[in-house]
Amino acid sequence: MAKLIYLLWAPEGQTKSKIRETLLNDVQAKLYDSGVMKLTMYIDDEFSEVKSSAPKMYPGPELSAELAMWVDDVERHREIEQILEP
């Protein structure tokens, strides 16, 4: 088994609610259908009022989500990355 972790940034102009909706209603099912055994999603959504205490070390947009998943073979990353493409 292998654990894969992905950091995601939303496409420009996409709202936090749309990101949350897409991840929970579309991407999650596709990941499980592709063979992901366990999945944890940390999503920055419109309900969050807590500012990160971590310093922002890069000039780009803020992180939209972190996905951690367990798969039977690390080579599944290709299929997973196709699912995660915007």
Secondary structure by P-SEA (a helix, b strand, c coil): cbbbbbbbbccccccaaaaaaaaaccaaaaaaaacccbbbbbccccccccccccccccccccccbbbbbccccccaaaaaaaaacc
